[in-house]
Every structure is written in structure tokens, then in C-alpha cells.
Amino acid sequence: MEPFECKVGSILLCQCQGISFTELERDYIRLTYPDCLCRKCLMVMKHEINAIAVQGKMKTILEAIKKGT
């Protein structure tokens, strides 16, 4: 993590300003990190969460294909 100044009192200056999160992403971040995160960390987490979701979907698809053969 990188040092940054939290702007919780001024949402327009907040690190998360302009980043949209899905409900899954918000829940994961909220449950995993109780404090503010810098923009870079938020973007890395967003990417990781989506990569995990894609892997889960691919696993489900591959299992369905195996059962069909």
C-alpha cells in the first residue's frame, strides 16, 4: 500500500471518486479492509475480484461440458 491522505469528509477529493464498484466488489472490500484504500489498491482489488469471478464461471462451464460428454 502507498501512503495517501483520506478525504472521507470531501467525497469529491476521495481516492474512490470516479471508480464504480459492483455490489460484490463493494462487499468484498468492505469485509476485507476496514479502512480507506488508495486508488491504486482499489483498482488492483477490482481487477483481482473480477479475475476470481471469471475463473469461477470458467470452472462451472468446464464442469458442465465434462458432464455432457
PyMOL commands that set and color helices and strands:
alter all, ss='L'
color gray80, all
select helices_A, chain A and resi 11-13+23-32+39-68
alter helices_A, ss='H'
color red, helices_A
deselect
rebuild
show_as cartoon
